[in-house]
Amino acid sequence: MALLARVAVIGAGVAGLAAARELHREGHRVVVLEKRHSLGGTWLYNSRVDSDPLSLDPARAVVGTSLYHSLRTNLPRQIMGFLDYPFAKRIHGDQRTFPGHEEVLWFLNEFADEFQLRELIRFCTEVVRAERAEGRNDEWVVESRSRGSESAKVVREVYDAVVVCNGHYTEPHLVEVPGTVLSGAVSAVLRFFFGAVSAVPVF
C-alpha cells in the first residue's frame, strides 16, 4: 500500500481543483487553502477594477481578477474540460464554441461538486508562508490566516507535501526598458478593455 500523505493545495482554481481531485482519489488527506470566498481562481469574476491597474502602488486594494465582463475563452469547449469530465454544453446555456467566463466558472463548480471537493476547501484563508520544516526533508510548515482581518491569528500546520496552484498572473509585471517612458495610454487602454462589449481594437 502506498504511503498516504497530508497535502496542502494552495488555490482552488482549475489547477488546484484538478490536483485536489487526483490526490484525494489516491487516498491522501487533502486541504485546499483558498484566499477568496469561492472557488474558481481567475474565473471568479469581479466587476470591480483595480484602482491601480498597473500595480504600481503596493498599498492599493487588490481586486484579484484579470477578467473583464465579456471575456470568452480562446480555446474551444471540446478541449476545456478534463479527459474524464468533459466541458459539456449546458442545455439552456450558450451553445457557441468558445464559452464565456460564467460558463467556465459553472463548469468548475459542477466539477467540484461531482468529486466532493468543496468539503476539502478552506475559503477566505490566505497562505502567508510555506517552507520546509527545519531539519526535515519530508515535512512542510504552512502558515495561513483568515482573510478580512490583518489582526487574524496566523495558524501553523505541518504537511507532508505542498502543491502551489495560486496563479501568478493576477498582477501585471512591467518590464523597465531604459530610455522609455510609460504614459497614461496603457491605463486608458485597460479601462477600455475592461468595459469591452465584444472586441478590443488593435492599433
TIGU-751823 format. One record per residue (C-alpha): x negated, y negated, z; residue number from 1; residue in three letters. Coordinates in pm, 1 decimal. Example, Ala and Ser with C-alpha at 12.3 -4.5 7.8 and 13.67 -1.06 7.14 Angstrom:
2
       px       py       pz  nr rest
  -1230.0    450.0    780.0   1  ALA
  -1367.0    106.0    714.0   2  SER
END
This chain:
203
       px       py       pz  nr rest
      0.0      0.0      0.0   1  MET
   -132.2   -345.1    -92.1   2  ALA
   -220.2   -591.7    181.7   3  LEU
     70.4   -831.7    235.6   4  LEU
    -23.7  -1193.4    284.5   5  ALA
    129.9  -1506.5    432.3   6  ARG
    117.4  -1755.3    144.5   7  VAL
    185.0  -2129.9    130.1   8  ALA
    306.3  -2259.6   -204.9   9  VAL
    278.2  -2637.4   -229.9  10  ILE
    552.6  -2778.4   -452.5  11  GLY
    891.4  -2649.1   -567.4  12  ALA
    873.6  -2742.7   -933.8  13  GLY
    850.3  -2496.9  -1223.0  14  VAL
    506.4  -2361.0  -1125.8  15  ALA
    588.9  -2344.0   -755.0  16  GLY
    915.2  -2159.0   -812.7  17  LEU
    750.3  -1911.9  -1051.7  18  ALA
    463.6  -1848.8   -808.3  19  ALA
    702.7  -1809.7   -514.4  20  ALA
    916.1  -1560.2   -702.8  21  ARG
    623.2  -1341.7   -806.7  22  GLU
    463.0  -1346.7   -461.8  23  LEU
    796.1  -1277.0   -290.9  24  HIS
    863.0   -990.8   -535.6  25  ARG
    533.8   -833.3   -430.0  26  GLU
    645.3   -847.3    -66.9  27  GLY
    428.8  -1135.7     50.7  28  HIS
    560.3  -1376.3    316.0  29  ARG
    604.4  -1698.2    119.7  30  VAL
    665.7  -2051.0    245.8  31  VAL
    721.1  -2322.7    -15.6  32  VAL
    642.5  -2674.5    107.0  33  LEU
    828.3  -2940.6    -94.3  34  GLU
    797.6  -3309.2    -10.9  35  LYS
   1119.8  -3414.2   -183.2  36  ARG
   1478.3  -3340.4    -78.5  37  HIS
   1543.5  -3091.7   -357.4  38  SER
   1362.0  -2854.1   -589.1  39  LEU
   1271.0  -2932.3   -947.7  40  GLY
    943.2  -3120.1   -927.4  41  GLY
    904.0  -3353.1  -1220.9  42  THR
   1251.7  -3251.8  -1343.1  43  TRP
   1421.3  -3403.8  -1038.0  44  LEU
   1532.3  -3731.8  -1196.2  45  TYR
   1547.1  -4059.1  -1005.3  46  ASN
   1685.2  -4365.6  -1183.2  47  SER
   1467.7  -4598.6   -976.8  48  ARG
   1147.3  -4718.8  -1138.3  49  VAL
    820.9  -4777.2   -953.5  50  ASP
    772.4  -5143.0   -866.7  51  SER
    417.3  -5097.2   -997.4  52  ASP
    440.6  -4851.9  -1292.6  53  PRO
     64.2  -4854.4  -1345.6  54  LEU
     -1.1  -4752.3   -983.0  55  SER
   -246.3  -5035.9   -922.2  56  LEU
   -108.0  -5124.5   -577.5  57  ASP
   -179.9  -4842.4   -329.5  58  PRO
     77.1  -4987.5    -85.1  59  ALA
    367.6  -4970.0   -330.2  60  ARG
    670.4  -4748.4   -277.5  61  ALA
    625.2  -4440.4   -497.4  62  VAL
    939.1  -4315.5   -671.0  63  VAL
    769.4  -3989.5   -767.5  64  GLY
    914.6  -3912.8  -1107.2  65  THR
    795.2  -3979.7  -1457.8  66  SER
   1129.2  -3903.6  -1621.7  67  LEU
   1347.9  -4153.8  -1798.8  68  TYR
   1724.0  -4135.7  -1843.4  69  HIS
   1739.8  -3997.8  -2198.3  70  SER
   1442.3  -3760.7  -2179.3  71  LEU
   1464.3  -3434.5  -2370.9  72  ARG
   1205.0  -3157.8  -2372.5  73  THR
    957.3  -3132.4  -2657.0  74  ASN
    993.5  -2753.2  -2659.1  75  LEU
   1296.2  -2561.4  -2785.6  76  PRO
   1511.9  -2390.3  -2525.1  77  ARG
   1411.0  -2048.1  -2660.6  78  GLN
   1065.1  -2087.2  -2505.4  79  ILE
   1157.7  -2296.5  -2198.8  80  MET
   1253.6  -2000.8  -1979.8  81  GLY
   1074.9  -1703.2  -1831.7  82  PHE
   1035.2  -1369.7  -2011.8  83  LEU
   1286.9  -1200.5  -1782.5  84  ASP
   1503.3  -1508.7  -1720.8  85  TYR
   1570.3  -1694.7  -2046.5  86  PRO
   1683.7  -2053.8  -2073.8  87  PHE
   2040.4  -1988.0  -2184.1  88  ALA
   2284.8  -2234.3  -2332.4  89  LYS
   2546.0  -2348.1  -2085.9  90  ARG
   2897.5  -2262.1  -2200.9  91  ILE
   3023.1  -2619.3  -2186.1  92  HIS
   2682.3  -2785.6  -2195.1  93  GLY
   2460.3  -2943.5  -2454.3  94  ASP
   2403.8  -2699.7  -2741.6  95  GLN
   2110.7  -2883.1  -2900.1  96  ARG
   1777.0  -2707.0  -2941.1  97  THR
   1583.2  -2943.8  -2715.0  98  PHE
   1752.9  -2962.9  -2374.7  99  PRO
   1774.9  -3279.4  -2167.8 100  GLY
   1618.5  -3311.4  -1824.2 101  HIS
   1953.4  -3249.5  -1649.9 102  GLU
   1978.4  -2907.3  -1810.6 103  GLU
   1621.0  -2817.7  -1714.6 104  VAL
   1699.2  -2904.3  -1351.9 105  LEU
   2020.6  -2699.2  -1370.9 106  TRP
   1815.7  -2403.9  -1503.4 107  PHE
   1561.7  -2432.5  -1219.7 108  LEU
   1838.9  -2439.2   -958.1 109  ASN
   2000.3  -2131.6  -1116.2 110  GLU
   1661.2  -1956.7  -1120.2 111  PHE
   1602.0  -2038.2   -752.0 112  ALA
   1947.7  -1910.9   -656.3 113  ASP
   1917.7  -1592.8   -864.3 114  GLU
   1598.2  -1491.7   -684.2 115  PHE
   1689.6  -1629.5   -337.2 116  GLN
   1400.4  -1877.0   -345.0 117  LEU
   1584.4  -2163.6   -177.7 118  ARG
   1560.1  -1988.9    159.9 119  GLU
   1178.9  -1993.7    127.0 120  LEU
   1159.7  -2371.4     75.1 121  ILE
   1099.3  -2631.6    344.6 122  ARG
   1230.9  -2952.1    192.0 123  PHE
   1112.7  -3301.6    292.6 124  CYS
    782.3  -3152.5    406.4 125  THR
    467.1  -3325.9    288.5 126  GLU
    134.0  -3144.2    293.0 127  VAL
   -129.7  -3385.1    421.9 128  VAL
   -424.4  -3145.7    429.9 129  ARG
   -518.1  -2793.6    322.6 130  ALA
   -860.6  -2643.0    384.3 131  GLU
  -1032.5  -2315.4    460.5 132  ARG
  -1022.7  -2219.1    825.5 133  ALA
  -1356.2  -2293.0    987.0 134  GLU
  -1588.1  -1994.5    968.2 135  GLY
  -1331.9  -1784.1    776.5 136  ARG
  -1315.2  -1694.7    409.0 137  ASN
   -975.8  -1527.4    437.7 138  ASP
   -763.4  -1798.9    600.4 139  GLU
   -641.4  -2148.0    517.9 140  TRP
   -520.8  -2419.3    752.7 141  VAL
   -234.6  -2625.7    610.2 142  VAL
   -124.1  -2944.4    781.2 143  GLU
    218.4  -3084.9    697.4 144  SER
    473.3  -3328.6    834.2 145  ARG
    836.2  -3418.8    778.8 146  SER
    879.4  -3697.4    526.4 147  ARG
   1053.9  -4018.4    610.9 148  GLY
    858.2  -4099.0    923.6 149  SER
    492.1  -4193.5    948.4 150  GLU
    511.3  -4101.3   1317.1 151  SER
    624.8  -3746.2   1239.7 152  ALA
    415.0  -3485.3   1415.3 153  LYS
    163.1  -3303.2   1197.4 154  VAL
    220.2  -2927.8   1200.9 155  VAL
    -82.4  -2697.5   1155.9 156  ARG
    -23.6  -2348.9   1016.9 157  GLU
   -259.4  -2073.3    910.1 158  VAL
   -206.3  -1885.6    582.0 159  TYR
   -392.1  -1609.9    402.3 160  ASP
   -363.5  -1795.0     71.4 161  ALA
   -250.7  -2129.7    -69.9 162  VAL
   -107.3  -2187.2   -417.5 163  VAL
   -121.2  -2553.7   -522.1 164  VAL
    167.3  -2644.2   -754.5 165  CYS
    217.3  -3007.3   -661.0 166  ASN
    188.9  -3168.9  -1002.2 167  GLY
    -78.4  -3414.3  -1099.2 168  HIS
     98.8  -3639.4  -1346.0 169  TYR
    337.9  -3845.8  -1134.7 170  THR
     90.2  -4133.9  -1126.7 171  GLU
    -95.2  -4264.3  -1432.0 172  PRO
   -473.3  -4252.3  -1445.6 173  HIS
   -608.6  -4569.5  -1602.4 174  LEU
   -949.9  -4545.2  -1760.2 175  VAL
  -1165.0  -4855.0  -1727.8 176  GLU
  -1324.8  -4938.1  -2061.5 177  VAL
  -1593.8  -5207.1  -2041.3 178  PRO
  -1508.1  -5518.3  -2240.4 179  GLY
  -1131.7  -5464.3  -2245.3 180  THR
   -861.9  -5647.0  -2056.9 181  VAL
   -533.7  -5488.3  -1956.0 182  LEU
   -246.5  -5722.7  -2034.7 183  SER
    115.1  -5705.7  -1922.0 184  GLY
    210.0  -5540.7  -2253.0 185  ALA
    178.0  -5188.5  -2112.6 186  VAL
    413.4  -5276.3  -1829.1 187  SER
    664.2  -5418.0  -2076.9 188  ALA
    649.1  -5100.9  -2287.3 189  VAL
    701.7  -4887.6  -1976.5 190  LEU
   1006.8  -5089.9  -1876.7 191  ARG
   1148.8  -5048.3  -2227.6 192  PHE
   1064.1  -4677.1  -2227.8 193  PHE
   1242.7  -4604.3  -1900.2 194  PHE
   1557.7  -4765.1  -2037.5 195  GLY
   1537.0  -4598.9  -2379.8 196  ALA
   1852.2  -4455.0  -2527.9 197  VAL
   1716.4  -4210.4  -2781.1 198  SER
   1375.7  -4312.0  -2912.2 199  ALA
   1075.5  -4528.1  -2838.4 200  VAL
    931.1  -4729.0  -3124.9 201  PRO
    566.8  -4666.4  -3208.4 202  VAL
    372.1  -4978.7  -3302.1 203  PHE
END
